[in-house]
Amino acid sequence: MEKNKNQSQTLTSSPLSPFTPSIRCIVKLGGAAVTCKDELEMINEEVLQKVSEQLRQAMIASSEKPPGMDWSKRPGGSEICCNPEEFGDHSAMECSPFIVVHGAGSFGHFQASKSGVHKGQLNKPLVKGGFVATRISVTTLNLEIVRALAREGIPSIGMSPFSCGWLTSERHISSADLSSVAKAIDSGFTPVLHGDAVLDEIQGCTILSGDVIISHLAAYSKPKYVVFLTDVYGVYDRPPTEPDAILLKEIAVADDGSWSVVKPKLQNSIELTVAAHDTTGGMKTKISEAAMIAKHGIDVYIVKAATSHSLRALNGDLRSSIPDDWLGTVVRSLR
Amino acid sequence: MEKNKNQSQTLTSSPLSPFTPSIRCIVKLGGAAVTCKDELEMINEEVLQKVSEQLRQAMIASSEKPPGMDWSKRPGGSEICCNPEEFGDHSAMECSPFIVVHGAGSFGHFQASKSGVHKGQLNKPLVKGGFVATRISVTTLNLEIVRALAREGIPSIGMSPFSCGWLTSERHISSADLSSVAKAIDSGFTPVLHGDAVLDEIQGCTILSGDVIISHLAAYSKPKYVVFLTDVYGVYDRPPTEPDAILLKEIAVADDGSWSVVKPKLQNSIELTVAAHDTTGGMKTKISEAAMIAKHGIDVYIVKAATSHSLRALNGDLRSSIPDDWLGTVVRSLR
């Protein structure tokens, strides 16, 4: 059984939370899942639509689909879809408190890496240009995701970390206005945040990733569970493209953040090829981040988007027990 | 000489300002100027492009156009425009501190009025749906305006009042995080705010107009001047479509916010048809709002967008004296 000490930044436990209704779930829409990896600024419409539908099923109890909330013209269209009468019968349309955070995928990465926004130095014209270009690209994706959720009847509200006053200091979050997010939740909305270019108090600017946002939100809002929707079935012991890759089904996290694979029982001879994998996909980083959340007693499910497995995770069906036929990775506290 | 007592909400004078570099100018891009009034969600590309060009000329001293900062794909296009080498020679690309605020025009109004967002009652499903739909529509416009400015080399950053924590109480601003806007300015960016659907502490929600945002920003940031870009030449004594409409060229504002037309000299027999005009375009409201800004000693120019007159206003050329051939309305303090 492999054991890894989590050496990432430790989040303060039990901080003062502005979240009065308890958050049921924080969902990460992985950039790789909802965008087309190999095509610049291209949304994977099919997956995004399915993810939105599953989110609606998990969040809104009614079996009937509520009326859509995106009344804007569709690209190329000239009609606006809005029928006020539709809303009459939905007086009890209650929406479970969820927070959605998405990555950038094929949006933003190009602009950020061309200019080195993550390294700072905002006084350099290229970095400043890249900062602006990155924000344009990621907010374009944010708007499309908000619209896809709204079309399903989810009262989604785009909230950019930059605008919400999220700041970093040497890349670590130094300030984040969670009260705006909490107020949106209190009012019955579903905030949709995203990985963003933000100001950094030391180096001028940086990229704040969706995963770091999730860790921060989870520590402060203490959701019942967190779901990471990705483009593979979960976390593997090596790159999932390798033929012998084994899906790690359950990872247990100790109070100090250290973690170990409890299912499947890995033979001693099988070593996690963490180093090799980290350069390509960050398997160890992913587990460490999930472990940071799980040690607060929050279950984390890493699962393939738009599958029957992701629906069960979003529903919270896995909280009591994990069925044998469920494909995905559960990261949870030993407590 | 007609005198009107300004009875609008009075802004606190000399509040604690988070703005360390003094703001040169706050610009309102009128919704009617940058969108096509009669077509839902349609941008007036020609005017927006020209407005962006004039803003660049006013803000960036260099005669050479700086490299573009929108590296995203254009609708229908597949190419991303970015040439990092272009940025090499622009190490001194300094941008004058401007804040841009835009209205909604043919974006957002439809969604807001269909659902009555301005009247509150967020517990009604139709209002909640309209709130989401309105925000989608106005943020779509915001993104397009940010992109147009970025293409001209203006380091524009979209900042939604909702996300920035702007709240109202019975429709009056009760809280607004100006520090995010100030930090963006400090870092050399041009914040682009917009009329937005926001939460209201008493009635649940409302619409915060671009004009109210400008008044608030002006009171706290004390810009040297404020420019309202509209679709007509300025403020007229009656609806500008009427044949005898007279352009009010100069309006003087007293310390108590009362105002009077000083140019042209109106004969006693000519009365401002304020009541009639107010129902259609809000001439009196417009002057009252401008007067509220002007009484802080800030010159306000109301001028037709994308004309030689708007360029002179944006440049600040009118601060010393108003040339006779300039078409527009100046609202300024008697001091």
Chai-1 contact restraints between the chains, C-beta under 6 A:
chainA,res_idxA,chainB,res_idxB,connection_type,confidence,min_distance_angstrom,max_distance_angstrom,comment,restraint_id
A,L40,B,I80,contact,1.0,0.0,6.0,A-B,restraint_1
A,E41,B,K73,contact,1.0,0.0,6.0,A-B,restraint_2
A,M69,B,G129,contact,1.0,0.0,6.0,A-B,restraint_3
A,M69,B,V132,contact,1.0,0.0,6.0,A-B,restraint_4
A,M69,B,A133,contact,1.0,0.0,6.0,A-B,restraint_5
A,D70,B,I136,contact,1.0,0.0,6.0,A-B,restraint_6
A,W71,B,Q111,contact,1.0,0.0,6.0,A-B,restraint_7
A,W71,B,A133,contact,1.0,0.0,6.0,A-B,restraint_8
A,S72,B,I136,contact,1.0,0.0,6.0,A-B,restraint_9
A,S72,B,S137,contact,1.0,0.0,6.0,A-B,restraint_10
A,K73,B,E41,contact,1.0,0.0,6.0,A-B,restraint_11
A,I80,B,L40,contact,1.0,0.0,6.0,A-B,restraint_12
A,C82,B,K114,contact,1.0,0.0,6.0,A-B,restraint_13
A,P84,B,K114,contact,1.0,0.0,6.0,A-B,restraint_14
A,P84,B,L126,contact,1.0,0.0,6.0,A-B,restraint_15
A,F87,B,P125,contact,1.0,0.0,6.0,A-B,restraint_16
A,F87,B,L126,contact,1.0,0.0,6.0,A-B,restraint_17
A,F87,B,G129,contact,1.0,0.0,6.0,A-B,restraint_18
A,H90,B,P125,contact,1.0,0.0,6.0,A-B,restraint_19
A,M93,B,P125,contact,1.0,0.0,6.0,A-B,restraint_20
A,Q111,B,W71,contact,1.0,0.0,6.0,A-B,restraint_21
A,K114,B,C82,contact,1.0,0.0,6.0,A-B,restraint_22
A,K114,B,P84,contact,1.0,0.0,6.0,A-B,restraint_23
A,L122,B,S187,contact,1.0,0.0,6.0,A-B,restraint_24
A,P125,B,F87,contact,1.0,0.0,6.0,A-B,restraint_25
A,P125,B,H90,contact,1.0,0.0,6.0,A-B,restraint_26
A,P125,B,M93,contact,1.0,0.0,6.0,A-B,restraint_27
A,L126,B,P84,contact,1.0,0.0,6.0,A-B,restraint_28
A,L126,B,F87,contact,1.0,0.0,6.0,A-B,restraint_29
A,K128,B,P155,contact,1.0,0.0,6.0,A-B,restraint_30
A,G129,B,M69,contact,1.0,0.0,6.0,A-B,restraint_31
A,G129,B,F87,contact,1.0,0.0,6.0,A-B,restraint_32
A,V132,B,M69,contact,1.0,0.0,6.0,A-B,restraint_33
A,V132,B,A150,contact,1.0,0.0,6.0,A-B,restraint_34
A,V132,B,P155,contact,1.0,0.0,6.0,A-B,restraint_35
A,A133,B,M69,contact,1.0,0.0,6.0,A-B,restraint_36
A,A133,B,W71,contact,1.0,0.0,6.0,A-B,restraint_37
A,I136,B,D70,contact,1.0,0.0,6.0,A-B,restraint_38
A,I136,B,S72,contact,1.0,0.0,6.0,A-B,restraint_39
A,I136,B,R147,contact,1.0,0.0,6.0,A-B,restraint_40
A,S137,B,S72,contact,1.0,0.0,6.0,A-B,restraint_41
A,T139,B,L143,contact,1.0,0.0,6.0,A-B,restraint_42
A,L143,B,T139,contact,1.0,0.0,6.0,A-B,restraint_43
A,R147,B,I136,contact,1.0,0.0,6.0,A-B,restraint_44
A,A150,B,V132,contact,1.0,0.0,6.0,A-B,restraint_45
A,P155,B,K128,contact,1.0,0.0,6.0,A-B,restraint_46
A,P155,B,V132,contact,1.0,0.0,6.0,A-B,restraint_47
A,M159,B,S163,contact,1.0,0.0,6.0,A-B,restraint_48
A,S160,B,S163,contact,1.0,0.0,6.0,A-B,restraint_49
A,S163,B,M159,contact,1.0,0.0,6.0,A-B,restraint_50
A,S163,B,S160,contact,1.0,0.0,6.0,A-B,restraint_51
A,S163,B,S163,contact,1.0,0.0,6.0,A-B,restraint_52
A,S163,B,C164,contact,1.0,0.0,6.0,A-B,restraint_53
A,C164,B,S163,contact,1.0,0.0,6.0,A-B,restraint_54
A,G165,B,D177,contact,1.0,0.0,6.0,A-B,restraint_55
A,G165,B,S180,contact,1.0,0.0,6.0,A-B,restraint_56
A,D177,B,G165,contact,1.0,0.0,6.0,A-B,restraint_57
A,S180,B,G165,contact,1.0,0.0,6.0,A-B,restraint_58
A,K183,B,L199,contact,1.0,0.0,6.0,A-B,restraint_59
A,S187,B,L122,contact,1.0,0.0,6.0,A-B,restraint_60
A,S187,B,L199,contact,1.0,0.0,6.0,A-B,restraint_61
A,L199,B,K183,contact,1.0,0.0,6.0,A-B,restraint_62
A,L199,B,S187,contact,1.0,0.0,6.0,A-B,restraint_63
